[in-house]
Amino acid sequence: MNREDIRYIGLLFREIAGRERKIAVCTFLLAILEAANPYIMILCTGVLVDGVYRKESMESLLFYTACALGLKLLFRVACSRMGEWFNQKLDYTRQLDEEQLNRQSLSMDYEYLEDTHVQELRTRALARSYYGIRGWLLLQVREFLKGIFSMLTALVIVFPMLAGGAQMGGGGMFSLLASLLLLLVIGVLVWGNYRAGIYYTRKSVEILDGLDGIHNKSAYYLDLLSGVESQKDLRIHAQQRMIRQDVDALFEASRKGEWRIGQMYIRRQLIGVTFPGLSGLCIYLFAGIKAFLGQISIGNVVSYTASIIQLARSASRFAGCVGRMKSVADYSRDYMQYRNLEKRKRQGTIPVEKRRDGRFQIDFEHVSFRYPGTEEYVISDLTLSFEIGEKMAIVGPNGSGKTTFIKLLCRLYDVTEGCIKLNGIDIRKYDYQEYCALFAVVFQDFCIFAFPLGENIAAAGVVEEAAAEDALVRAGLGERLAKLPQGLATYVGRQFSDGGVSFSGGEKQKMAIARAIYKDAPFVIMDEPTAALDPLAECDVYAGFDRMVGKKTALYISHRLASCRFCEDILVFDKGRVVQRGSHEELAAQQGLYRRLWNAQAQYYQQP
């Protein structure tokens, strides 16, 4: 690990400790208890062996045994209780991760939500461990500290044996040199074990990184194949065989990756057994010689050799932990970068003017826009003005910039060049929430949540029932609402309630329209508002358009040009520019894109 890795781990751990101080203290204490626990029996066994060798009384031997068992029981109970509390907190840490990440998703600039790299930062920290990035960090910190405390304890126990001969004349000098040689051999073995642990852990992480794409695609299939809508398409188009082959290929690739990780684990375990075994052999030989020379007792032979073996094992686990800490650092970096994404959107402070007539002037002044990370302009040098209170339509071929125009108007993105003004003031200077309150939008990819119907319409937990019912009636769902036994309290879908109702796509689109009506904003935008409706329902929506929006501004984006006949002003987009503007009659009489689009669709509409 480098300095940056340590910094990110420290930042995240301080964040955890700042919010949950007890979990940081528990991690430290639990590491000490678990590190010291094996040495209780090691030391007590040595004392007991010495007692037998010295032919002490049975009462003394029983006392030693009782003390050893008592201390062991005390440590086990303390470790168990503290470990149980620690594991409960691990469950909480994942929930905390999700809460923090969701909070960031709700508050970050919209453009980040369409950035694949940013979304990978979000998922990576949660994907690698059941406990999330915080829990994974706490587990590794616990193992890291446990390894350090265990090795230090072993060195403290063994040090008297290694240094003991230095006070005994010539033989003492020989004993000291032998001790130094033993330390060198054990150090080489421990270092080799450590490096092997680092190597195999790094290789395992690299394999796991290579499996990320496979696991993500497998998770996608898991969600996809559990849905009713996807299963209808799969059966009608006989795609089961194709999907099954792809799933089988993913499984095989995952199996091979897991097999490689398994092979790494086996090799690591072999080295983990071999190196401590060699260390134990050396220390047994050395301790046996010292015992034969009368420099240490038989009980010390047991204590010292067992401690050295425990030292080697602890070094082995510590090495693996250090390797995993590198992955923790990487995920901590991703997590902190996601959490600390800078606000690119300019935060204005000017309040929006409150007008009783609800009329505002919107001006696009030489506006150009390209999506972050791209060089191609989606909107190019767009200049136009319109006054809220009108009914407008935006038409044009796919990719002409219609939806992007709405995203800029609603300030989901800020312009790349030029500016948009509201009543002569750059919209970036307005308070963002107040500005957004001007718009009620039904996007083409609208979302209806698995909440009660009333909450979906109100977009809030508190519902004005009369206003919600009126919005549903005006959107064409009055009869459907009357047939619902629980009315506005009816859940949409059965994800959260067995009494929920499965609504059709057209009904959900009407809900989205009703939500826009309920908001009662001065500006109503509908992006393909009739895409999921049948022709009769589409006709009802258009015929009742004035009734639904009243005196508000209405802006339609539609591929179905029949909607344009209900609008006073039509903007024709092509390649990010407005190439025509006027009423239906004016544009239909001109040679141009609108006339070509209208003639291509006119056969499907019944002329009045």
C-alpha positions as CSV (number, residue, x, y, z in Angstrom):
1,M,0.0,0.0,0.0
2,N,1.1,3.5,-0.7
3,R,0.5,6.8,1.2
4,E,-2.7,7.5,-0.8
5,D,-4.1,4.1,0.1
6,I,-3.5,4.7,3.8
7,R,-5.1,8.2,3.5
8,Y,-8.3,6.9,2.0
9,I,-8.6,4.1,4.6
10,G,-7.9,6.6,7.3
11,L,-10.6,9.0,5.9
12,L,-13.2,6.3,5.8
13,F,-12.3,4.9,9.3
14,R,-12.5,8.4,10.8
15,E,-15.9,8.8,9.2
16,I,-17.0,5.5,10.8
17,A,-15.5,6.4,14.2
18,G,-17.0,9.9,14.1
19,R,-20.5,8.5,13.6
20,E,-20.2,5.3,15.6
21,R,-17.4,5.7,18.2
22,K,-18.3,2.5,20.0
23,I,-17.6,0.4,16.9
24,A,-14.1,1.8,16.6
25,V,-13.4,1.0,20.3
26,C,-14.9,-2.4,19.9
27,T,-12.7,-3.2,16.9
28,F,-9.6,-2.3,18.8
29,L,-10.5,-4.3,22.0
30,L,-11.8,-7.3,20.0
31,A,-8.5,-7.4,18.1
32,I,-6.5,-7.4,21.4
33,L,-8.7,-10.2,23.0
34,E,-8.6,-12.4,19.9
35,A,-4.8,-11.9,19.6
36,A,-4.1,-12.8,23.3
37,N,-6.6,-15.7,23.5
38,P,-4.3,-18.5,22.0
39,Y,-1.4,-17.5,24.3
40,I,-3.4,-18.2,27.5
41,M,-3.2,-21.9,27.0
42,I,0.3,-21.7,25.6
43,L,1.6,-20.0,28.8
44,C,-0.5,-22.0,31.2
45,T,0.5,-25.3,29.5
46,G,4.2,-24.4,30.0
47,V,3.6,-23.6,33.7
48,L,1.7,-26.8,34.2
49,V,4.4,-28.9,32.4
50,D,7.1,-27.3,34.7
51,G,5.0,-28.1,37.7
52,V,4.8,-31.7,36.7
53,Y,8.5,-31.8,36.0
54,R,9.2,-30.3,39.4
55,K,6.8,-32.9,41.0
56,E,4.6,-30.2,42.6
57,S,1.6,-31.2,44.6
58,M,-1.7,-32.1,43.0
59,E,-3.4,-29.1,44.6
60,S,-0.9,-26.8,42.8
61,L,-1.4,-28.5,39.5
62,L,-5.2,-28.3,39.8
63,F,-4.8,-24.7,40.7
64,Y,-2.8,-24.0,37.6
65,T,-5.4,-25.9,35.5
66,A,-8.3,-24.1,37.1
67,C,-6.6,-20.7,36.4
68,A,-5.9,-21.7,32.8
69,L,-9.5,-22.8,32.2
70,G,-10.9,-19.8,34.0
71,L,-8.9,-17.3,32.0
72,K,-9.7,-19.2,28.8
73,L,-13.4,-19.1,29.6
74,L,-13.3,-15.5,30.5
75,F,-11.6,-14.5,27.3
76,R,-13.9,-16.7,25.2
77,V,-17.0,-15.2,26.8
78,A,-15.6,-11.6,26.3
79,C,-14.7,-12.4,22.7
80,S,-18.1,-14.0,22.0
81,R,-20.2,-11.2,23.5
82,M,-18.1,-8.5,21.9
83,G,-18.0,-10.4,18.6
84,E,-21.7,-10.7,18.6
85,W,-22.2,-7.0,19.1
86,F,-19.5,-6.3,16.4
87,N,-21.3,-8.6,13.8
88,Q,-24.6,-6.8,14.5
89,K,-22.9,-3.5,13.8
90,L,-21.6,-5.0,10.5
91,D,-25.2,-5.5,9.4
92,Y,-25.9,-1.9,10.2
93,T,-22.8,-0.6,8.4
94,R,-24.1,-2.0,5.1
95,Q,-27.4,-0.2,5.6
96,L,-25.4,2.9,6.4
97,D,-23.5,2.5,3.2
98,E,-26.7,2.2,1.2
99,E,-28.3,5.2,3.1
100,Q,-25.3,7.4,2.4
101,L,-25.0,6.3,-1.3
102,N,-28.8,6.8,-1.8
103,R,-28.6,10.2,-0.2
104,Q,-25.8,11.2,-2.5
105,S,-27.7,9.9,-5.6
106,L,-30.7,12.1,-4.6
107,S,-28.6,15.2,-4.2
108,M,-25.8,14.9,-6.9
109,D,-26.0,16.7,-10.2
110,Y,-28.2,14.9,-12.7
111,E,-25.4,14.6,-15.2
112,Y,-23.6,12.2,-12.9
113,L,-26.5,9.8,-13.0
114,E,-26.0,9.3,-16.7
115,D,-22.2,8.8,-16.3
116,T,-21.3,5.1,-16.4
117,H,-18.0,5.6,-14.6
118,V,-19.7,7.4,-11.7
119,Q,-22.3,4.6,-11.3
120,E,-19.5,2.0,-11.3
121,L,-18.0,3.9,-8.3
122,R,-21.4,3.5,-6.6
123,T,-21.7,-0.3,-7.1
124,R,-18.1,-1.4,-6.6
125,A,-17.9,-0.7,-2.9
126,L,-21.1,-2.7,-2.2
127,A,-20.5,-5.6,-4.7
128,R,-17.4,-7.1,-3.1
129,S,-18.6,-7.8,0.4
130,Y,-21.8,-8.7,2.0
131,Y,-21.1,-6.1,4.7
132,G,-20.5,-3.2,2.3
133,I,-17.4,-1.0,2.2
134,R,-17.6,0.1,5.9
135,G,-18.1,-3.5,7.2
136,W,-15.3,-4.8,4.9
137,L,-13.0,-2.1,6.2
138,L,-13.9,-2.9,9.9
139,L,-13.3,-6.6,9.3
140,Q,-9.9,-6.0,7.8
141,V,-8.8,-3.4,10.4
142,R,-9.8,-6.0,13.1
143,E,-7.7,-8.7,11.4
144,F,-4.8,-6.2,10.8
145,L,-4.7,-5.2,14.5
146,K,-5.1,-8.8,15.6
147,G,-2.1,-9.8,13.5
148,I,0.1,-7.0,14.9
149,F,-0.9,-7.7,18.6
150,S,-0.5,-11.5,18.1
151,M,3.0,-11.1,16.7
152,L,4.0,-8.6,19.4
153,T,2.7,-11.0,22.1
154,A,4.7,-13.9,20.6
155,L,7.9,-11.8,20.5
156,V,7.5,-10.7,24.1
157,I,7.1,-14.4,25.2
158,V,10.0,-15.7,23.1
159,F,12.4,-12.8,23.8
160,P,13.7,-14.2,27.2
161,M,14.7,-17.5,25.5
162,L,16.5,-15.7,22.6
163,A,18.4,-13.3,24.9
164,G,18.8,-15.6,27.9
165,G,22.2,-17.0,27.0
166,A,23.9,-13.6,26.6
167,Q,24.8,-13.6,30.3
168,M,26.7,-17.0,30.4
169,G,30.3,-16.7,29.6
170,G,31.7,-18.3,26.4
171,G,28.7,-20.7,26.1
172,G,26.5,-17.7,26.4
173,M,28.2,-16.0,23.4
174,F,27.6,-19.2,21.4
175,S,24.0,-19.2,22.6
176,L,23.6,-15.6,21.6
177,L,24.9,-16.3,18.1
178,A,22.6,-19.3,17.8
179,S,19.7,-17.1,18.9
180,L,20.6,-14.5,16.2
181,L,20.8,-17.2,13.6
182,L,17.5,-18.6,14.6
183,L,15.9,-15.1,14.5
184,L,17.4,-14.7,11.0
185,V,16.0,-18.0,9.7
186,I,12.6,-17.4,11.3
187,G,12.6,-13.9,9.9
188,V,13.3,-15.2,6.4
189,L,10.5,-17.8,6.7
190,V,8.1,-15.2,8.0
191,W,9.0,-12.7,5.3
192,G,8.6,-15.4,2.7
193,N,5.2,-16.3,4.1
194,Y,4.3,-12.6,4.1
195,R,5.4,-12.0,0.5
196,A,3.5,-15.1,-0.6
197,G,0.4,-13.9,1.1
198,I,0.7,-10.5,-0.6
199,Y,1.2,-12.1,-4.0
200,Y,-1.6,-14.6,-3.8
201,T,-4.0,-12.0,-2.4
202,R,-3.2,-9.5,-5.1
203,K,-3.7,-12.2,-7.8
204,S,-7.0,-13.2,-6.3
205,V,-8.2,-9.6,-6.3
206,E,-7.1,-9.3,-10.0
207,I,-9.2,-12.3,-10.8
208,L,-12.2,-10.9,-8.9
209,D,-11.8,-7.6,-10.8
210,G,-11.9,-9.5,-14.0
211,L,-15.1,-11.2,-12.9
212,D,-16.9,-7.9,-12.1
213,G,-18.4,-7.6,-15.6
214,I,-19.6,-11.3,-15.5
215,H,-21.2,-10.8,-12.1
216,N,-22.9,-7.6,-13.2
217,K,-24.3,-9.3,-16.2
218,S,-25.4,-12.3,-14.2
219,A,-27.2,-9.9,-11.7
220,Y,-28.9,-8.2,-14.7
221,Y,-30.2,-11.6,-15.9
222,L,-31.4,-12.4,-12.4
223,D,-33.5,-9.2,-12.3
224,L,-34.6,-9.5,-15.9
225,L,-35.8,-13.1,-15.8
226,S,-37.8,-12.5,-12.6
227,G,-40.1,-10.0,-14.3
228,V,-43.3,-10.8,-16.1
229,E,-42.9,-8.3,-18.9
230,S,-39.5,-9.7,-20.0
231,Q,-40.8,-13.2,-19.9
232,K,-43.6,-12.4,-22.4
233,D,-41.1,-11.1,-24.9
234,L,-38.7,-14.0,-24.4
235,R,-41.5,-16.5,-25.1
236,I,-43.0,-14.7,-28.0
237,H,-39.7,-14.2,-29.8
238,A,-38.3,-17.6,-28.7
239,Q,-35.2,-16.0,-27.1
240,Q,-34.9,-18.6,-24.2
241,R,-32.3,-20.6,-26.0
242,M,-30.1,-17.5,-26.7
243,I,-30.5,-16.3,-23.1
244,R,-29.8,-19.8,-21.7
245,Q,-26.6,-20.0,-23.8
246,D,-25.4,-16.6,-22.6
247,V,-26.3,-17.5,-19.0
248,D,-24.4,-20.8,-19.4
249,A,-21.4,-19.0,-20.8
250,L,-21.4,-16.5,-17.9
251,F,-21.7,-19.4,-15.4
252,E,-18.7,-21.2,-17.1
253,A,-16.6,-18.0,-17.1
254,S,-17.5,-17.5,-13.4
255,R,-16.7,-21.1,-12.6
256,K,-13.3,-20.9,-14.2
257,G,-12.6,-17.6,-12.3
258,E,-13.6,-19.2,-9.0
259,W,-11.5,-22.3,-9.8
260,R,-8.5,-20.1,-10.3
261,I,-9.2,-18.3,-7.0
262,G,-9.5,-21.8,-5.4
263,Q,-6.1,-22.8,-6.8
264,M,-4.6,-19.6,-5.4
265,Y,-6.2,-20.4,-2.1
266,I,-4.8,-24.0,-2.0
267,R,-1.3,-22.8,-2.9
268,R,-1.5,-20.1,-0.3
269,Q,-2.6,-22.6,2.3
270,L,0.2,-25.0,1.4
271,I,2.8,-22.2,1.9
272,G,0.9,-21.1,5.0
273,V,1.4,-24.6,6.5
274,T,4.9,-25.2,5.3
275,F,6.5,-21.9,6.5
276,P,5.1,-22.1,10.0
277,G,6.0,-25.8,10.1
278,L,9.7,-25.1,9.2
279,S,9.7,-22.3,11.8
280,G,8.3,-24.7,14.4
281,L,11.0,-27.3,13.5
282,C,13.8,-24.7,13.9
283,I,12.4,-23.5,17.2
284,Y,11.8,-27.0,18.6
285,L,15.4,-27.9,17.7
286,F,16.8,-24.8,19.2
287,A,14.6,-24.9,22.4
288,G,15.4,-28.6,22.8
289,I,19.2,-27.9,22.8
290,K,18.7,-25.0,25.3
291,A,16.7,-27.3,27.5
292,F,19.3,-30.0,27.2
293,L,22.0,-27.5,28.3
294,G,19.8,-26.5,31.2
295,Q,19.3,-22.9,30.1
296,I,15.5,-23.2,29.9
297,S,12.9,-25.4,31.5
298,I,10.8,-28.1,29.7
299,G,7.7,-26.0,30.2
300,N,9.4,-23.1,28.5
301,V,10.2,-25.3,25.5
302,V,6.4,-25.8,25.1
303,S,5.6,-22.1,25.6
304,Y,8.4,-20.8,23.3
305,T,7.9,-23.3,20.5
306,A,4.1,-22.8,20.5
307,S,4.5,-19.1,20.5
308,I,6.9,-19.1,17.6
309,I,4.5,-21.3,15.6
310,Q,1.7,-18.9,16.5
311,L,3.9,-16.0,15.4
312,A,4.4,-17.6,12.0
313,R,0.7,-18.3,11.6
314,S,-0.2,-14.7,12.7
315,A,2.4,-13.4,10.1
316,S,0.7,-15.5,7.5
317,R,-2.8,-14.1,8.3
318,F,-1.3,-10.7,8.6
319,A,0.1,-10.9,5.1
320,G,-3.2,-11.9,3.6
321,C,-4.9,-9.1,5.5
322,V,-2.4,-6.5,4.1
323,G,-3.2,-7.7,0.6
324,R,-6.9,-7.3,1.3
325,M,-6.3,-3.9,2.8
326,K,-5.1,-2.8,-0.6
327,S,-8.5,-3.7,-2.1
328,V,-10.1,-2.0,0.8
329,A,-8.1,1.1,0.0
330,D,-9.3,0.9,-3.7
331,Y,-12.9,0.6,-2.7
332,S,-12.5,3.3,-0.1
333,R,-11.2,5.6,-2.8
334,D,-14.1,4.8,-5.1
335,Y,-16.6,5.3,-2.3
336,M,-15.1,8.6,-1.1
337,Q,-14.8,9.9,-4.7
338,Y,-18.5,9.1,-5.2
339,R,-19.4,10.7,-1.9
340,N,-17.3,13.8,-2.6
341,L,-18.3,14.5,-6.3
342,E,-18.1,18.2,-6.8
343,K,-21.2,20.2,-7.5
344,R,-20.7,21.3,-11.1
345,K,-24.2,22.9,-11.3
346,R,-24.1,26.5,-10.4
347,Q,-26.1,27.1,-7.2
348,G,-28.2,30.2,-7.5
349,T,-29.9,32.2,-4.7
350,I,-32.3,34.5,-6.5
351,P,-36.0,33.6,-5.7
352,V,-38.3,33.1,-8.7
353,E,-40.7,36.0,-9.2
354,K,-44.2,35.1,-8.0
355,R,-46.7,36.0,-10.7
356,R,-50.5,35.7,-10.3
357,D,-50.9,35.4,-14.1
358,G,-48.3,32.6,-14.2
359,R,-46.7,34.2,-17.3
360,F,-42.9,34.1,-17.8
361,Q,-40.6,34.9,-20.6
362,I,-38.1,32.2,-21.6
363,D,-35.1,33.1,-23.9
364,F,-32.5,30.7,-25.3
365,E,-29.6,32.8,-26.4
366,H,-27.0,31.1,-28.6
367,V,-27.3,27.9,-26.6
368,S,-25.0,25.0,-27.5
369,F,-24.7,21.8,-25.6
370,R,-22.7,18.6,-25.6
371,Y,-22.9,15.8,-23.0
372,P,-20.0,15.5,-20.6
373,G,-17.2,13.4,-22.0
374,T,-18.3,13.8,-25.7
375,E,-17.2,16.2,-28.4
376,E,-20.4,16.2,-30.5
377,Y,-22.9,19.0,-30.0
378,V,-26.5,17.8,-29.5
379,I,-27.8,21.4,-29.5
380,S,-26.1,24.0,-31.7
381,D,-26.3,27.8,-31.4
382,L,-30.0,27.7,-30.5
383,T,-31.7,31.1,-30.2
384,L,-35.5,31.3,-29.5
385,S,-38.0,32.9,-27.2
386,F,-41.4,31.9,-25.9
387,E,-43.8,33.1,-23.2
388,I,-45.2,30.7,-20.7
389,G,-48.9,30.6,-21.1
390,E,-48.8,29.2,-24.7
391,K,-49.3,25.7,-26.0
392,M,-46.3,24.5,-28.0
393,A,-45.2,21.3,-29.7
394,I,-41.7,20.1,-30.4
395,V,-41.3,17.7,-33.3
396,G,-38.4,16.2,-35.3
397,P,-36.7,13.0,-36.1
398,N,-35.0,10.8,-33.5
399,G,-31.8,12.3,-32.2
400,S,-32.7,15.8,-33.3
401,G,-32.3,17.2,-29.7
402,K,-35.9,17.4,-28.6
403,T,-35.5,15.7,-25.2
404,T,-32.2,17.4,-24.6
405,F,-33.9,20.8,-25.1
406,I,-36.3,19.9,-22.3
407,K,-33.4,18.7,-20.0
408,L,-31.8,22.1,-20.5
409,L,-35.0,24.0,-20.0
410,C,-35.6,22.1,-16.7
411,R,-31.9,22.6,-15.8
412,L,-31.1,18.9,-15.4
413,Y,-28.0,19.9,-17.4
414,D,-26.5,23.3,-17.7
415,V,-25.7,24.7,-21.1
416,T,-22.2,24.2,-22.6
417,E,-22.3,27.6,-24.3
418,G,-24.7,30.5,-24.3
419,C,-27.4,30.9,-21.7
420,I,-31.1,30.4,-20.9
421,K,-32.9,33.3,-19.3
422,L,-36.2,33.5,-17.3
423,N,-37.6,37.0,-17.3
424,G,-34.3,38.4,-18.5
425,I,-32.2,36.6,-15.8
426,D,-29.8,33.7,-16.3
427,I,-31.6,30.6,-14.9
428,R,-28.4,29.6,-13.2
429,K,-28.8,32.5,-10.8
430,Y,-32.1,31.3,-9.5
431,D,-32.6,29.1,-6.5
432,Y,-32.6,25.6,-8.1
433,Q,-35.6,24.2,-6.2
434,E,-37.7,27.3,-6.8
435,Y,-36.9,27.2,-10.5
436,C,-37.8,23.5,-10.7
437,A,-41.1,24.2,-9.1
438,L,-42.1,26.0,-12.3
439,F,-42.2,22.7,-14.2
440,A,-44.4,19.6,-14.1
441,V,-42.9,17.1,-16.5
442,V,-44.0,13.7,-17.9
443,F,-40.9,12.2,-19.3
444,Q,-40.9,9.4,-21.9
445,D,-39.2,7.1,-19.4
446,F,-41.4,8.2,-16.5
447,C,-41.3,6.2,-13.2
448,I,-44.3,5.1,-11.2
449,F,-43.2,3.7,-7.8
450,A,-44.6,0.7,-5.9
451,F,-46.2,3.1,-3.5
452,P,-49.9,3.8,-2.8
453,L,-51.7,5.5,-5.8
454,G,-52.2,8.7,-3.9
455,E,-48.5,9.0,-2.9
456,N,-47.6,8.5,-6.6
457,I,-49.9,11.3,-7.7
458,A,-48.9,13.7,-4.9
459,A,-45.2,12.7,-5.0
460,A,-45.3,13.0,-1.3
461,G,-46.4,11.1,1.9
462,V,-49.2,13.7,2.6
463,V,-51.9,13.6,-0.1
464,E,-54.6,16.2,-0.7
465,E,-57.2,13.6,-1.7
466,A,-59.6,16.0,-3.5
467,A,-56.8,17.4,-5.7
468,A,-55.4,13.9,-6.3
469,E,-58.8,12.5,-7.3
470,D,-59.4,15.5,-9.6
471,A,-56.0,15.0,-11.3
472,L,-56.8,11.3,-11.9
473,V,-60.2,12.2,-13.4
474,R,-58.7,14.8,-15.7
475,A,-56.1,12.4,-16.8
476,G,-58.7,9.8,-17.7
477,L,-58.5,7.4,-14.7
478,G,-61.7,8.5,-13.0
479,E,-63.6,5.2,-13.7
480,R,-60.6,3.1,-12.8
481,L,-60.2,4.9,-9.5
482,A,-63.9,4.4,-8.6
483,K,-63.5,0.6,-9.0
484,L,-60.5,0.4,-6.6
485,P,-61.8,-0.8,-3.1
486,Q,-59.0,1.1,-1.3
487,G,-59.1,4.1,-3.6
488,L,-56.0,6.3,-3.3
489,A,-54.6,3.9,-0.7
490,T,-54.3,1.1,-3.3
491,Y,-50.7,0.0,-3.8
492,V,-49.3,0.1,-7.4
493,G,-48.1,-3.5,-7.9
494,R,-47.7,-6.2,-5.4
495,Q,-44.1,-5.6,-4.3
496,F,-45.1,-4.2,-0.9
497,S,-48.7,-5.4,-0.5
498,D,-50.6,-8.5,-1.5
499,G,-53.6,-6.2,-2.0
500,G,-51.8,-4.1,-4.6
501,V,-53.1,-3.8,-8.2
502,S,-51.2,-4.4,-11.4
503,F,-51.9,-1.5,-13.7
504,S,-51.4,-1.5,-17.5
505,G,-48.7,0.6,-19.2
506,G,-51.3,3.1,-20.4
507,E,-52.8,3.5,-17.0
508,K,-49.4,4.2,-15.5
509,Q,-48.8,6.8,-18.2
510,K,-52.1,8.4,-17.2
511,M,-50.9,8.4,-13.6
512,A,-47.8,10.2,-14.7
513,I,-50.0,12.8,-16.4
514,A,-52.1,13.1,-13.3
515,R,-49.0,13.7,-11.2
516,A,-48.1,16.6,-13.5
517,I,-51.6,18.0,-13.2
518,Y,-51.5,17.6,-9.4
519,K,-48.3,19.6,-9.1
520,D,-50.2,22.6,-10.4
521,A,-47.0,24.2,-11.9
522,P,-47.3,27.0,-14.4
523,F,-45.4,24.9,-17.0
524,V,-46.5,21.4,-18.1
525,I,-44.1,19.4,-20.3
526,M,-45.1,16.1,-21.8
527,D,-42.5,14.0,-23.6
528,E,-44.3,11.4,-25.7
529,P,-47.4,11.5,-23.4
530,T,-49.5,9.1,-25.5
531,A,-46.8,6.5,-26.4
532,A,-48.3,3.8,-24.2
533,L,-51.9,4.7,-25.0
534,D,-54.3,3.1,-27.6
535,P,-55.7,5.4,-30.3
536,L,-59.0,6.0,-28.5
537,A,-57.2,7.0,-25.3
538,E,-54.8,9.1,-27.3
539,C,-57.7,10.9,-28.8
540,D,-59.2,11.5,-25.4
541,V,-55.9,12.9,-24.1
542,Y,-55.6,15.4,-27.0
543,A,-59.3,16.3,-27.0
544,G,-59.1,17.0,-23.2
545,F,-55.8,18.7,-23.4
546,D,-57.2,22.2,-22.6
547,R,-59.3,20.8,-19.8
548,M,-56.3,19.0,-18.3
549,V,-53.8,21.9,-18.2
550,G,-56.2,24.8,-18.1
551,K,-54.4,28.2,-18.6
552,K,-51.0,26.7,-18.0
553,T,-48.3,26.5,-20.6
554,A,-48.2,23.1,-22.2
555,L,-45.2,21.8,-24.2
556,Y,-45.5,18.6,-26.1
557,I,-42.7,16.4,-27.5
558,S,-44.2,13.9,-29.8
559,H,-43.5,11.7,-32.9
560,R,-47.3,11.7,-33.5
561,L,-47.9,14.9,-35.3
562,A,-51.6,14.8,-34.7
563,S,-50.8,16.4,-31.3
564,C,-49.5,19.4,-33.2
565,R,-52.9,20.4,-34.4
566,F,-53.9,21.2,-30.8
567,C,-50.9,23.6,-30.3
568,E,-50.6,27.2,-31.2
569,D,-46.8,27.1,-31.8
570,I,-44.7,24.3,-33.3
571,L,-40.9,24.0,-33.1
572,V,-39.4,21.7,-35.7
573,F,-36.0,20.3,-34.5
574,D,-33.3,18.8,-36.7
575,K,-29.7,18.2,-35.8
576,G,-29.9,20.3,-32.7
577,R,-31.4,23.3,-34.3
578,V,-34.9,24.8,-34.8
579,V,-35.3,24.6,-38.6
580,Q,-39.0,25.7,-38.7
581,R,-41.5,27.4,-36.4
582,G,-45.2,28.2,-36.8
583,S,-48.7,26.9,-36.6
584,H,-49.7,23.6,-38.1
585,E,-51.4,25.3,-41.0
586,E,-48.4,27.5,-41.7
587,L,-45.9,24.7,-41.6
588,A,-48.0,22.2,-43.5
589,A,-48.2,24.8,-46.4
590,Q,-44.4,25.2,-46.5
591,Q,-41.9,23.0,-48.2
592,G,-39.7,21.6,-45.4
593,L,-39.2,18.9,-42.8
594,Y,-42.5,19.4,-41.1
595,R,-44.5,18.9,-44.3
596,R,-42.5,15.7,-45.1
597,L,-43.1,14.3,-41.6
598,W,-46.8,15.2,-41.7
599,N,-47.3,13.7,-45.1
600,A,-45.6,10.5,-44.0
601,Q,-48.1,10.2,-41.1
602,A,-51.2,11.8,-42.5
603,Q,-52.5,8.5,-43.8
604,Y,-52.9,7.3,-40.3
605,Y,-55.0,10.2,-39.1
606,Q,-58.6,10.8,-40.0
607,Q,-58.9,14.3,-41.5
608,P,-61.7,16.5,-40.2
